[in-house]
Each structure stands twice: as C-alpha cells, then as structure tokens.
Amino acid sequence: MSRKPDAMRLLTMARPASLDRGSSVSADDLLVKAAAGAPPEPGRRRPRLLTAFRLASVATAVAVAAVVLVRSEGAAPSLEPARTVLLAAADRIENANPATGRYWHTIGRSMAVGAGGQAPAGMEPRLVNYRVTCTHEVWMAKSGRDPSWLVVTAQSGKPLTEADEETWRRQGAYRLGGCEGPGVPGVGGVTPSPPFAVRLDDELAPEVSYPQVGSAHVTTKEVMNLPTDVAKLRQVLQGWTRRSGQRADDESLYTQATSLLSQLPTTPRLRAALYRVLADLPRMRNTGATTDPIGRAGTGIELSGSGRRIVIDETSGRLLAAEERDARAALTSWTALTASGWTDARPALPTGIIGS
C-alpha cells in the first residue's frame, strides 16, 4: 500500500541531486520514490523515464506543497494600487451635497519642525531647532468684498534636543516659531501669542498672499472657477505653476492638488477631479492602512521619492491629513483637518489681529 508523502518531504525530494555533494541518487530516482511512496528495491535498475502522467502528478504535488507552505507563513495580501484607491475616493465624494456659503471654513491641527535664533542685545544669536504644534481655523471668503482669515487658537513650541533647549534658555527662552504645515497659509513676520488672527489679503499683505496653490499666487475667483474635467484641470494647474516661474511636474501637481483639497474652497465634483489628477501620477503608491498624526484610521497614499503623503478615509473619500518627511523618513510637518465646509457664519475674531 502506498503512503502519501507530506509537504516537506516532497520539497526535499524535489531537490536536484546535483546540489548534494557525493550523492549517487538522481532527481529521477527521488521523483519515482515520491510517486511510489517507497524506496526502490535493492539492486533493481531504475527506469530511465517517468511517464508524463506520473511526472505531472509529482510536480503538481510539489507545487501544491509549496503554496501551502507559503500561505502557512502568513504572507500579507497585496495592497490595491494607489490609483484604485484614489479613483474609488473620487467616486464616493463626487455626488455629495454641493452646498455653498459666505465662507469656506476649515479647522485643523498642524506640526512643523523649524530652526531659528534670537538673543538679547549684546549676545550673538545661535540656531535653535524646534517643533511647533498649532490649532488653527481658516476662513476663506467666497467674495473678494469680505476678508479671509487665519485664526490661531493654540500654539506650543519645544526645542528638539537638550542642546537646543540649553541654547534656547541661555538666549532668553523666547516664543518658538509660528503655525506652519502643508495645509496652513503662510504667516510672515513675528506673530503674537495665541489666540490671534491674521488677515489673508494679497493687496494689504503680499507676504502672506492667500490663496496660494503650490507656488502660485491665485485669486479667489480663479479657485472657484477651476474646471472639473481632469485633463482641463491638469492643464490649468500646470499653467499656474509655469506662471510662478516653476517647472510643472508630478511634484507640483501633487502639491497643488493637496493644497486645494486641504485648505481651499472646492465643490464635491472638483474634489473628485483632484483625486483623479493624483490617480494619474505614476509615482503614487499605496502605503496601506495607517493612522494620521492625530490617531484617526485611514489609508496612506504617497508620492514616491518626495517624502510627501496624504491620509484619506476610504469610506467617505475625505482627506484626513497631509504629511511631509525628510530623507530619514522623520515627520517634518503635517496638517490634520478635523472639519471643513461652507458656512454663512462670520468668524469670531480674537483681540490680537495682524492686518486690518
């Protein structure tokens, strides 16, 4: 009666005899042994050829055993391509309620790593590396007749290392940095302690020009009139990049799309088109299930080789966060959105105001 060999035995027997020094048993002998389930009788000459049926049977058994062994190791299932995830997100948000209002209002938190130095009179300032976290709101006016605002409600800075903290304390323990991040409007100059508000106005304060899409300074009207056809949208965004004197490439398209998704007024159809622009970039890669910087579950999609990643909620298609990393994969800045949408309410401004 024949005996069915186990998987490890089949794989061992399938090893070519030429790999075993001093072995006088050929691969044919081992295959015959595996098929018959018993060693050949002493002195009996082995057949030169196996029948096609027996050879195929043994080969199939070895292949099945190999598959079983691989699966038993717990191999992780392959991830969906980034393009598939982004197109699915576009489909989910495209038909959402296209509400509008007086202001596009976003609430978020951000972190940025920076460096700077200042010292009392008579002391030469030395560089201090620090990390700043911030809670902020952006009120983007739909009409140019209304001002737009960045409202900073909380902010804290901390030196990165003990050496940085020692230098910082020796120079007066001044307030560190301002609110920064991939989804936070730029703020020029020295800012007061929070809460404070910064007026975002091209005419009154060019250094904090807003809105800005990537490297391009644009108007509210241009943002509101962006096309939802993917090819036309890509063409407009590339035109904005060239207008700012920069090269239009995958990184510029990624930066523009994520800044529009994270901080500027967009309709559901435009958000869907922006996801489709990202889906067409060949360097987009799905990094799998993750949590954003404030602990919410999502899926990471990165632009390979750039250090930039977004985290999206696949269920709703909503952008949760935008992140930036250095060459060592350490987070250097991020913005996490906790709320966004249109409102007819006016911003409640704190007493500290920059710009008027």
C-alpha positions in Angstrom: 0.0 0.0 0.0 1.4 3.4 -1.0 2.0 6.2 1.6 1.3 9.9 0.7 4.4 12.0 1.5 4.0 15.2 3.5 4.8 18.6 2.0 8.2 19.0 3.5 9.2 15.5 2.3 8.0 16.3 -1.3 10.0 19.6 -1.3 13.1 17.8 0.0 12.8 15.1 -2.6 12.4 17.6 -5.4 15.8 19.0 -4.7 18.2 18.1 -7.6 20.8 15.5 -6.7 23.5 17.7 -8.3 23.1 20.0 -5.3 24.1 17.3 -2.8 27.8 16.6 -2.9 28.6 12.9 -3.0 25.0 11.9 -3.7 24.6 9.0 -6.1 20.8 9.3 -6.3 19.4 11.3 -9.2 16.4 13.6 -9.3 14.6 10.9 -11.3 15.1 8.4 -8.5 13.6 10.8 -6.0 10.6 11.5 -8.1 10.0 7.8 -8.6 10.3 7.3 -4.8 7.9 10.2 -4.2 5.3 8.8 -6.6 5.6 5.2 -5.4 5.7 6.1 -1.7 8.5 3.5 -1.0 12.2 3.2 -1.7 13.3 1.2 -4.8 14.2 -2.4 -4.2 17.9 -3.1 -3.8 19.6 -4.0 -7.0 16.7 -3.1 -9.1 17.5 -0.8 -12.0 15.6 2.4 -12.0 13.5 3.3 -15.1 15.2 5.9 -17.3 12.0 7.8 -17.9 8.9 8.5 -16.0 5.6 8.5 -17.7 4.1 12.0 -18.4 1.3 11.3 -16.1 3.5 10.3 -13.1 5.8 13.2 -13.6 2.9 15.7 -13.8 1.4 14.2 -10.7 4.5 14.6 -8.6 5.2 18.1 -10.0 1.7 19.1 -9.0 2.1 17.7 -5.5 5.3 19.6 -5.0 3.7 22.9 -6.3 0.7 22.5 -4.0 3.0 21.8 -1.1 5.0 24.9 -1.9 1.8 27.0 -1.9 0.6 25.6 1.4 4.0 26.3 2.9 4.0 30.0 1.7 0.5 30.5 3.0 1.3 29.0 6.3 4.0 31.7 6.8 1.2 34.3 6.9 2.1 36.3 3.8 0.3 39.6 3.8 -2.2 40.2 1.0 -1.1 42.6 -1.7 -2.3 46.2 -1.5 -4.6 47.7 -4.0 -2.8 50.2 -6.4 -2.9 53.8 -5.3 -4.8 54.6 -8.5 -7.6 52.2 -7.5 -7.9 53.8 -4.0 -7.9 57.4 -5.3 -10.5 56.7 -8.0 -12.8 55.0 -5.5 -12.4 58.0 -3.2 -13.3 60.3 -6.2 -16.4 58.2 -6.9 -17.5 58.4 -3.2 -17.3 62.2 -2.9 -18.4 63.3 -6.4 -22.1 63.3 -5.7 -22.0 64.8 -2.2 -24.2 67.8 -1.4 -22.7 70.8 -3.3 -23.6 73.3 -0.5 -22.1 76.8 -0.6 -22.0 79.8 1.7 -20.2 83.0 2.6 -17.0 81.4 3.9 -15.2 78.1 3.3 -14.3 77.2 6.9 -11.7 74.6 7.9 -10.5 73.6 11.4 -7.2 71.7 11.8 -4.1 71.0 13.7 -0.6 71.2 12.4 3.0 70.5 13.3 6.3 71.8 11.8 9.9 71.4 12.6 11.9 74.6 12.2 15.1 76.4 13.2 15.8 80.0 14.2 17.6 82.1 16.7 17.3 85.3 18.6 19.2 86.7 21.6 19.2 89.7 24.0 21.2 92.7 23.0 25.0 92.1 23.1 24.7 88.4 22.6 25.1 86.7 19.2 22.1 84.5 18.4 22.6 80.8 17.9 20.5 78.5 15.9 17.8 76.5 17.8 16.0 73.6 16.2 12.4 73.3 17.4 9.0 71.7 16.9 5.8 73.7 16.9 2.2 72.4 17.1 -0.8 74.5 16.4 -4.6 74.5 16.3 -6.0 76.8 13.7 -9.0 77.8 11.6 -9.1 79.2 8.1 -12.0 81.4 7.0 -11.8 81.7 3.2 -14.2 84.3 1.9 -16.2 83.5 -1.2 -16.4 87.1 -2.2 -13.5 89.5 -2.6 -15.5 92.0 -0.7 -15.0 90.0 2.5 -11.6 89.5 4.2 -10.2 86.0 4.7 -8.6 85.0 8.0 -6.3 82.6 9.7 -7.2 82.3 13.3 -4.7 80.6 15.6 -6.4 79.3 18.8 -3.5 77.4 20.4 0.3 77.1 19.8 3.2 75.5 21.6 6.9 75.2 20.7 9.6 72.9 22.1 13.3 72.6 21.3 14.2 69.3 19.6 17.2 68.3 21.7 18.7 69.0 25.1 21.4 71.1 23.4 18.8 73.1 21.6 16.9 73.7 24.9 20.1 74.8 26.6 20.8 77.3 23.9 17.2 78.5 23.8 17.1 79.1 27.6 20.5 80.9 27.5 19.1 83.2 24.8 16.0 84.2 26.8 13.5 81.3 26.3 11.7 83.3 23.6 8.5 82.0 22.0 9.3 79.5 19.3 8.0 79.6 15.7 4.6 80.1 14.2 1.9 77.9 12.7 3.2 76.0 9.7 2.3 72.9 7.7 1.2 71.7 4.3 -2.4 72.9 4.8 -1.7 76.1 6.7 -1.5 79.5 5.0 1.9 81.2 5.3 2.3 83.9 8.0 5.1 86.4 7.6 7.0 88.1 10.4 6.7 87.8 14.2 3.3 86.7 15.5 1.8 87.3 18.9 0.9 84.7 21.5 -2.4 82.9 20.7 -5.2 83.4 20.2 -4.6 85.7 17.3 -5.9 86.3 13.8 -4.0 87.0 10.5 -5.8 88.7 7.7 -5.1 86.9 4.4 -5.1 89.5 1.8 -3.0 90.0 -1.4 -3.3 93.7 -1.5 -2.7 94.6 2.1 -0.1 92.0 2.9 1.6 90.5 -0.1 4.0 88.4 2.1 1.0 86.3 3.3 -0.6 86.1 -0.1 -3.7 84.0 0.0 -5.0 81.9 -1.6 -1.9 80.2 -2.8 -1.9 76.9 -4.8 1.5 75.3 -4.6 4.0 78.0 -5.6 1.3 80.0 -7.5 -0.4 83.1 -6.1 -4.0 83.0 -7.4 -7.3 84.8 -6.8 -10.5 83.5 -5.1 -12.2 83.8 -8.5 -9.6 81.5 -10.2 -10.1 78.9 -7.5 -13.9 79.0 -7.7 -13.8 78.7 -11.5 -11.5 75.7 -11.7 -12.7 73.1 -14.3 -13.8 69.6 -13.1 -12.7 67.9 -16.3 -9.5 66.1 -15.4 -7.5 67.0 -18.5 -8.5 70.7 -18.3 -7.9 70.9 -14.6 -4.4 69.4 -15.0 -3.7 72.0 -17.8 -4.8 74.9 -15.6 -2.7 73.8 -12.6 0.4 73.3 -14.8 -0.2 76.8 -16.2 -0.3 78.2 -12.7 3.0 76.6 -11.9 4.7 78.0 -15.0 3.2 81.4 -14.3 5.0 81.3 -10.9 8.3 80.5 -12.7 8.5 76.9 -11.5 8.7 73.6 -13.5 5.4 71.8 -14.0 5.9 68.2 -12.9 4.4 65.4 -10.8 5.5 67.1 -7.5 4.0 70.4 -8.5 0.7 68.7 -9.4 0.7 66.8 -6.2 1.4 69.9 -4.1 -1.4 71.9 -5.9 -3.9 69.1 -5.6 -3.3 68.5 -1.9 -3.4 72.2 -1.1 -6.7 72.6 -2.8 -8.1 69.5 -1.1 -6.8 70.6 2.4 -7.4 74.3 2.7 -9.3 75.9 -0.3 -12.9 76.1 -1.2 -13.9 73.2 -3.5 -17.0 71.6 -4.7 -17.5 67.8 -4.5 -17.0 67.5 -8.2 -13.8 69.4 -8.1 -12.5 67.3 -5.1 -13.3 64.2 -7.2 -11.4 65.7 -10.2 -8.4 66.5 -7.9 -8.3 62.9 -6.7 -8.3 61.8 -10.3 -5.4 64.1 -11.1 -3.5 62.4 -8.3 -4.5 59.0 -9.6 -2.9 59.7 -12.9 0.5 60.4 -11.4 2.7 57.3 -11.9 4.6 57.8 -8.7 1.6 57.5 -6.4 1.9 54.5 -4.1 -0.5 52.9 -1.6 1.4 52.6 1.8 -1.6 50.7 3.3 -3.6 51.1 6.5 -2.3 53.7 8.9 -3.3 56.4 11.4 -3.0 60.1 10.7 -1.0 62.3 13.1 -3.9 62.7 15.5 -4.7 59.0 15.6 -7.5 58.6 13.0 -7.6 55.4 10.9 -7.1 55.8 7.2 -5.1 54.8 4.1 -1.7 56.3 3.2 -1.0 57.4 -0.3 2.4 58.8 -1.0 4.2 60.4 -4.0 7.2 58.0 -4.1 10.5 59.6 -3.6 9.2 63.0 -2.5 8.6 62.5 1.3 5.0 63.6 0.9 1.9 61.6 1.8 -1.8 62.1 2.3 -4.0 60.0 4.5 -7.6 59.5 3.3 -10.7 57.9 4.8 -11.6 55.3 2.2 -15.2 55.0 3.5 -16.1 58.7 2.8 -13.2 59.7 0.5 -12.4 62.6 2.8 -8.8 63.9 3.1 -7.7 63.5 6.7 -4.2 64.8 6.7 -1.2 65.8 4.6 2.3 64.9 5.8 5.9 65.7 4.8 9.0 63.7 5.8 12.8 64.2 5.5 15.3 61.8 3.9 15.3 59.8 7.1 11.5 59.4 6.9 11.1 61.5 10.0 8.0 63.8 10.0 8.9 67.4 9.5 5.4 68.9 9.1 1.8 67.8 8.9 -1.7 69.2 8.9 -4.7 67.2 10.0 -8.2 68.5 9.1 -10.9 68.0 11.7 -13.7 69.9 9.9 -14.3 71.7 6.6 -17.2 73.0 4.7 -19.2 76.1 3.7 -20.9 78.3 6.2 -22.8 81.7 6.3 -21.4 82.4 9.8 -18.8 85.1 10.3 -15.5 84.4 12.1 -15.3 85.3 15.7 -12.0 87.1 15.8 -9.8 87.4 18.9 -8.4 90.7 20.0 -5.0 90.1 18.6 -5.2 90.8 14.9 -2.4 91.1 12.3 -3.6 93.1 9.3 -6.8 95.1 9.1 
